[in-house]
């Protein structure tokens, strides 16, 4: 049974995810990053790459080193994008 759907029955988010969301909304960079990774991988929630990028970017703006590394690893400059499209 999928915990997110409960076999067709609407279910609450796992307690761990609710706590992570609360901490991220309070502005804690580590929580923002971890929540972004949850959205990226689909862990405890539906996969949503837009939300993942938003939360990880917020953590990076707060100076959180793992988020800065993630941005560096997953961001492309215009030249790289043009090369990939060629």
N, C-alpha and C positions, 0 to 999 in steps of 0.2 A: 504494500500500500504506500502510495506517495504521500508523505506528510504534508505536502503543500496543498493537495486536493482532498485528502482524506477519502479517496474513493468516491468523489462526487460531493462530499460534504465539505462546506467551507470550514477551514481550520485556522486557528491563530498561528502567528509566527512563533517559532521556537523561542523560548525564554532567552537563550544566549543571543539570538539575533535581535530581539527587542532591546536588550541591554546595550548591545553594540550600536544600534541606531540612536538610542538615547544619548550615549556618550559622544557619538559623532556629531549629533545636532548641538551638543554643548560645546563643540569646538575642539575636542581632543584629537590632535593630529594622528595619533596611533590608531584610534578608533575609526577615524575617517579612512585611513589607508586600509585597515582590515576589512571595513565594510565594502570599500571599493573592490577589494580582492574577492570578497564573497559574491558580489555582483558579476565580476569578471568570470569566475569559475562556476557560478550557479550553486554554490555551497549555501545551504540553509534558505535559499531564495531562488527565484527564477533568474536565469542568466540575463543580464541587461548591460551591454557594453557602454551605453551612453551614461548610465548611472555610475558604472565603474569608473569611467574616465572623470566624471564630475567629482566624485568623492576623492579619488586619488589626486586629482589636480588641486583640490582644496587642501589636502594634507601637504602637498608639495609647496603650495603658497605659504603654508605655515612653517616651512623649513624642515619638514620631516624627511630625514635622509633616505629611507627606503622608497618613499614616494618620489623623491627627486630622481633616484636611480631608475625607477619604473618609467618615469616620464622620458628620461634619457634613452632607455632601451626601446620604448614603444613609439616614440615620436619620430616623424620623418620630416626632413627639410624638403623644399620644393624640388631640388635637384634629384634627390633619391626617389621621389614620387615619379618624376619624369622618366628616370632610368627604368623604374619598375614597369611603367606603362609601355616602354619601347619594346 
